[in-house]
Amino acid sequence: MSHSIPIEVDAIFVGAAVRQERDVRFIATDLRVAEMDQTFWPTAEDVLRAAKQMMNTGRIPNFDPPSIED
């Protein structure tokens, strides 16, 4: 069973970090962080830090979102 962690930036729910075997997958629910949707991170804290930065600046330095393949 997966365990999810709500990710909020300035009291706005922007998505959830879902624990996987070794890392967490971010599932975005807010369009302002949609570029981060389905990305993997070492910890939920890393997801939160990145989401805050994206909400505040519109980008994350050195962030290369995964390609979505059919």
N, CA, C and O atoms as a GROMACS GRO file, in nm:
protein
  280
    1MET      N    1   0.084  -0.117   0.000
    1MET     CA    2   0.000   0.000   0.000
    1MET      C    3   0.089   0.124   0.000
    1MET      O    4   0.189   0.129   0.072
    2SER      N    5   0.054   0.221  -0.079
    2SER     CA    6   0.128   0.346  -0.087
    2SER      C    7   0.086   0.440   0.024
    2SER      O    8  -0.028   0.439   0.070
    3HIS      N    9   0.180   0.522   0.065
    3HIS     CA   10   0.153   0.624   0.166
    3HIS      C   11   0.176   0.759   0.101
    3HIS      O   12   0.282   0.782   0.043
    4SER      N   13   0.080   0.849   0.109
    4SER     CA   14   0.096   0.980   0.046
    4SER      C   15   0.112   1.089   0.150
    4SER      O   16   0.060   1.081   0.261
    5ILE      N   17   0.186   1.191   0.111
    5ILE     CA   18   0.212   1.306   0.197
    5ILE      C   19   0.161   1.429   0.125
    5ILE      O   20   0.209   1.460   0.016
    6PRO      N   21   0.066   1.502   0.182
    6PRO     CA   22   0.016   1.623   0.117
    6PRO      C   23   0.128   1.727   0.107
    6PRO      O   24   0.206   1.746   0.200
    7ILE      N   25   0.134   1.794  -0.008
    7ILE     CA   26   0.232   1.900  -0.029
    7ILE      C   27   0.155   2.031  -0.040
    7ILE      O   28   0.074   2.049  -0.131
    8GLU      N   29   0.182   2.122   0.053
    8GLU     CA   30   0.116   2.253   0.056
    8GLU      C   31   0.220   2.363   0.052
    8GLU      O   32   0.324   2.355   0.118
    9VAL      N   33   0.192   2.466  -0.026
    9VAL     CA   34   0.277   2.584  -0.033
    9VAL      C   35   0.191   2.704   0.004
    9VAL      O   36   0.092   2.732  -0.064
   10ASP      N   37   0.228   2.772   0.109
   10ASP     CA   38   0.152   2.887   0.158
   10ASP      C   39   0.004   2.852   0.176
   10ASP      O   40  -0.084   2.926   0.132
   11ALA      N   41  -0.021   2.740   0.240
   11ALA     CA   42  -0.156   2.689   0.271
   11ALA      C   43  -0.237   2.652   0.147
   11ALA      O   44  -0.359   2.641   0.154
   12ILE      N   45  -0.170   2.632   0.033
   12ILE     CA   46  -0.236   2.589  -0.090
   12ILE      C   47  -0.192   2.446  -0.119
   12ILE      O   48  -0.072   2.419  -0.134
   13PHE      N   49  -0.288   2.354  -0.127
   13PHE     CA   50  -0.257   2.216  -0.161
   13PHE      C   51  -0.218   2.210  -0.308
   13PHE      O   52  -0.298   2.242  -0.395
   14VAL      N   53  -0.094   2.168  -0.336
   14VAL     CA   54  -0.046   2.165  -0.475
   14VAL      C   55  -0.025   2.024  -0.526
   14VAL      O   56  -0.002   2.004  -0.645
   15GLY      N   57  -0.034   1.924  -0.438
   15GLY     CA   58  -0.017   1.786  -0.482
   15GLY      C   59   0.016   1.694  -0.366
   15GLY      O   60   0.004   1.730  -0.249
   16ALA      N   61   0.060   1.574  -0.402
   16ALA     CA   62   0.095   1.474  -0.301
   16ALA      C   63   0.224   1.404  -0.339
   16ALA      O   64   0.250   1.378  -0.457
   17ALA      N   65   0.302   1.373  -0.240
   17ALA     CA   66   0.422   1.292  -0.258
   17ALA      C   67   0.384   1.150  -0.216
   17ALA      O   68   0.344   1.127  -0.102
   18VAL      N   69   0.398   1.056  -0.308
   18VAL     CA   70   0.359   0.918  -0.281
   18VAL      C   71   0.486   0.835  -0.265
   18VAL      O   72   0.569   0.829  -0.356
   19ARG      N   73   0.500   0.772  -0.150
   19ARG     CA   74   0.619   0.691  -0.124
   19ARG      C   75   0.624   0.572  -0.218
   19ARG      O   76   0.526   0.501  -0.237
   20GLN      N   77   0.741   0.551  -0.275
   20GLN     CA   78   0.769   0.435  -0.357
   20GLN      C   79   0.873   0.352  -0.280
   20GLN      O   80   0.891   0.373  -0.160
   21GLU      N   81   0.940   0.260  -0.346
   21GLU     CA   82   1.039   0.178  -0.275
   21GLU      C   83   1.154   0.261  -0.220
   21GLU      O   84   1.185   0.254  -0.101
   22ARG      N   85   1.219   0.340  -0.307
   22ARG     CA   86   1.338   0.413  -0.265
   22ARG      C   87   1.320   0.564  -0.263
   22ARG      O   88   1.406   0.635  -0.210
   23ASP      N   89   1.212   0.613  -0.320
   23ASP     CA   90   1.194   0.757  -0.332
   23ASP      C   91   1.046   0.792  -0.328
   23ASP      O   92   0.963   0.708  -0.292
   24VAL      N   93   1.013   0.915  -0.364
   24VAL     CA   94   0.873   0.955  -0.368
   24VAL      C   95   0.839   1.011  -0.505
   24VAL      O   96   0.921   1.075  -0.570
   25ARG      N   97   0.718   0.984  -0.548
   25ARG     CA   98   0.667   1.038  -0.674
   25ARG      C   99   0.575   1.154  -0.641
   25ARG      O  100   0.492   1.144  -0.550
   26PHE      N  101   0.590   1.265  -0.714
   26PHE     CA  102   0.505   1.380  -0.691
   26PHE      C  103   0.390   1.376  -0.790
   26PHE      O  104   0.410   1.360  -0.910
   27ILE      N  105   0.268   1.391  -0.737
   27ILE     CA  106   0.148   1.398  -0.819
   27ILE      C  107   0.091   1.538  -0.800
   27ILE      O  108   0.040   1.570  -0.693
   28ALA      N  109   0.100   1.619  -0.903
   28ALA     CA  110   0.057   1.759  -0.896
   28ALA      C  111  -0.094   1.771  -0.910
   28ALA      O  112  -0.157   1.698  -0.987
   29THR      N  113  -0.152   1.864  -0.834
   29THR     CA  114  -0.294   1.894  -0.847
   29THR      C  115  -0.316   2.041  -0.880
   29THR      O  116  -0.430   2.083  -0.904
   30ASP      N  117  -0.210   2.119  -0.882
   30ASP     CA  118  -0.218   2.262  -0.911
   30ASP      C  119  -0.142   2.289  -1.041
   30ASP      O  120  -0.029   2.243  -1.058
   31LEU      N  121  -0.203   2.363  -1.131
   31LEU     CA  122  -0.140   2.390  -1.261
   31LEU      C  123  -0.007   2.462  -1.250
   31LEU      O  124   0.077   2.450  -1.339
   32ARG      N  125   0.014   2.536  -1.142
   32ARG     CA  126   0.140   2.609  -1.127
   32ARG      C  127   0.259   2.519  -1.102
   32ARG      O  128   0.374   2.562  -1.118
   33VAL      N  129   0.235   2.393  -1.064
   33VAL     CA  130   0.343   2.297  -1.046
   33VAL      C  131   0.325   2.174  -1.137
   33VAL      O  132   0.386   2.070  -1.114
   34ALA      N  133   0.241   2.188  -1.238
   34ALA     CA  134   0.211   2.076  -1.328
   34ALA      C  135   0.336   2.021  -1.396
   34ALA      O  136   0.341   1.903  -1.429
   35GLU      N  137   0.435   2.105  -1.417
   35GLU     CA  138   0.559   2.061  -1.480
   35GLU      C  139   0.632   1.956  -1.395
   35GLU      O  140   0.712   1.878  -1.446
   36MET      N  141   0.602   1.954  -1.267
   36MET     CA  142   0.665   1.858  -1.176
   36MET      C  143   0.586   1.727  -1.165
   36MET      O  144   0.634   1.633  -1.102
   37ASP      N  145   0.469   1.720  -1.225
   37ASP     CA  146   0.382   1.603  -1.211
   37ASP      C  147   0.455   1.476  -1.255
   37ASP      O  148   0.522   1.473  -1.358
   38GLN      N  149   0.440   1.370  -1.174
   38GLN     CA  150   0.495   1.237  -1.200
   38GLN      C  151   0.647   1.232  -1.195
   38GLN      O  152   0.708   1.143  -1.253
   39THR      N  153   0.710   1.328  -1.126
   39THR     CA  154   0.855   1.325  -1.110
   39THR      C  155   0.891   1.252  -0.981
   39THR      O  156   0.810   1.245  -0.888
   40PHE      N  157   1.013   1.200  -0.976
   40PHE     CA  158   1.061   1.128  -0.858
   40PHE      C  159   1.164   1.211  -0.785
   40PHE      O  160   1.247   1.279  -0.846
   41TRP      N  161   1.158   1.205  -0.652
   41TRP     CA  162   1.246   1.284  -0.566
   41TRP      C  163   1.296   1.195  -0.453
   41TRP      O  164   1.231   1.096  -0.419
   42PRO      N  165   1.412   1.228  -0.395
   42PRO     CA  166   1.463   1.146  -0.284
   42PRO      C  167   1.373   1.147  -0.161
   42PRO      O  168   1.353   1.044  -0.097
   43THR      N  169   1.317   1.266  -0.128
   43THR     CA  170   1.234   1.278  -0.008
   43THR      C  171   1.117   1.372  -0.035
   43THR      O  172   1.118   1.449  -0.131
   44ALA      N  173   1.018   1.366   0.052
   44ALA     CA  174   0.904   1.458   0.042
   44ALA      C  175   0.950   1.601   0.069
   44ALA      O  176   0.893   1.696   0.014
   45GLU      N  177   1.051   1.618   0.153
   45GLU     CA  178   1.105   1.751   0.180
   45GLU      C  179   1.164   1.812   0.053
   45GLU      O  180   1.152   1.933   0.031
   46ASP      N  181   1.226   1.730  -0.031
   46ASP     CA  182   1.280   1.778  -0.158
   46ASP      C  183   1.166   1.823  -0.251
   46ASP      O  184   1.177   1.924  -0.320
   47VAL      N  185   1.057   1.747  -0.250
   47VAL     CA  186   0.940   1.786  -0.330
   47VAL      C  187   0.886   1.919  -0.283
   47VAL      O  188   0.859   2.008  -0.363
   48LEU      N  189   0.871   1.934  -0.152
   48LEU     CA  190   0.818   2.058  -0.095
   48LEU      C  191   0.907   2.177  -0.131
   48LEU      O  192   0.857   2.282  -0.171
   49ARG      N  193   1.037   2.160  -0.116
   49ARG     CA  194   1.131   2.268  -0.148
   49ARG      C  195   1.120   2.309  -0.296
   49ARG      O  196   1.118   2.428  -0.328
   50ALA      N  197   1.112   2.210  -0.384
   50ALA     CA  198   1.100   2.238  -0.527
   50ALA      C  199   0.966   2.303  -0.560
   50ALA      O  200   0.961   2.397  -0.641
   51ALA      N  201   0.859   2.255  -0.499
   51ALA     CA  202   0.726   2.312  -0.524
   51ALA      C  203   0.720   2.457  -0.478
   51ALA      O  204   0.661   2.542  -0.545
   52LYS      N  205   0.780   2.486  -0.362
   52LYS     CA  206   0.784   2.624  -0.314
   52LYS      C  207   0.858   2.713  -0.412
   52LYS      O  208   0.814   2.824  -0.443
   53GLN      N  209   0.970   2.664  -0.460
   53GLN     CA  210   1.048   2.744  -0.554
   53GLN      C  211   0.971   2.766  -0.684
   53GLN      O  212   0.972   2.876  -0.739
   54MET      N  213   0.904   2.662  -0.733
   54MET     CA  214   0.827   2.676  -0.857
   54MET      C  215   0.711   2.772  -0.838
   54MET      O  216   0.681   2.852  -0.927
   55MET      N  217   0.644   2.766  -0.724
   55MET     CA  218   0.532   2.856  -0.698
   55MET      C  219   0.579   3.001  -0.687
   55MET      O  220   0.510   3.093  -0.730
   56ASN      N  221   0.697   3.021  -0.629
   56ASN     CA  222   0.747   3.156  -0.607
   56ASN      C  223   0.817   3.217  -0.728
   56ASN      O  224   0.810   3.338  -0.748
   57THR      N  225   0.884   3.134  -0.808
   57THR     CA  226   0.964   3.188  -0.919
   57THR      C  227   0.918   3.140  -1.057
   57THR      O  228   0.956   3.198  -1.158
   58GLY      N  229   0.836   3.035  -1.060
   58GLY     CA  230   0.791   2.982  -1.188
   58GLY      C  231   0.888   2.883  -1.251
   58GLY      O  232   0.865   2.834  -1.361
   59ARG      N  233   0.998   2.854  -1.179
   59ARG     CA  234   1.092   2.757  -1.233
   59ARG      C  235   1.176   2.697  -1.120
   59ARG      O  236   1.177   2.747  -1.008
   60ILE      N  237   1.246   2.589  -1.154
   60ILE     CA  238   1.338   2.525  -1.063
   60ILE      C  239   1.472   2.515  -1.136
   60ILE      O  240   1.478   2.451  -1.241
   61PRO      N  241   1.579   2.575  -1.084
   61PRO     CA  242   1.709   2.563  -1.150
   61PRO      C  243   1.750   2.418  -1.167
   61PRO      O  244   1.731   2.336  -1.077
   62ASN      N  245   1.808   2.387  -1.282
   62ASN     CA  246   1.859   2.252  -1.312
   62ASN      C  247   1.751   2.144  -1.308
   62ASN      O  248   1.781   2.028  -1.282
   63PHE      N  249   1.628   2.183  -1.333
   63PHE     CA  250   1.517   2.086  -1.332
   63PHE      C  251   1.490   2.041  -1.474
   63PHE      O  252   1.461   2.122  -1.561
   64ASP      N  253   1.498   1.912  -1.496
   64ASP     CA  254   1.473   1.853  -1.627
   64ASP      C  255   1.356   1.758  -1.613
   64ASP      O  256   1.375   1.642  -1.576
   65PRO      N  257   1.234   1.805  -1.643
   65PRO     CA  258   1.118   1.719  -1.623
   65PRO      C  259   1.124   1.596  -1.713
   65PRO      O  260   1.182   1.601  -1.822
   66PRO      N  261   1.065   1.488  -1.668
   66PRO     CA  262   1.068   1.364  -1.748
   66PRO      C  263   0.984   1.380  -1.873
   66PRO      O  264   0.886   1.454  -1.876
   67SER      N  265   1.024   1.309  -1.976
   67SER     CA  266   0.942   1.310  -2.098
   67SER      C  267   0.827   1.213  -2.077
   67SER      O  268   0.842   1.109  -2.013
   68ILE      N  269   0.714   1.248  -2.132
   68ILE     CA  270   0.596   1.163  -2.121
   68ILE      C  271   0.583   1.085  -2.251
   68ILE      O  272   0.564   1.142  -2.358
   69GLU      N  273   0.594   0.953  -2.237
   69GLU     CA  274   0.586   0.866  -2.355
   69GLU      C  275   0.454   0.794  -2.355
   69GLU      O  276   0.400   0.760  -2.249
   70ASP      N  277   0.401   0.771  -2.471
   70ASP     CA  278   0.273   0.700  -2.482
   70ASP      C  279   0.290   0.554  -2.454
   70ASP      O  280   0.193   0.478  -2.458
   0.00000   0.00000   0.00000
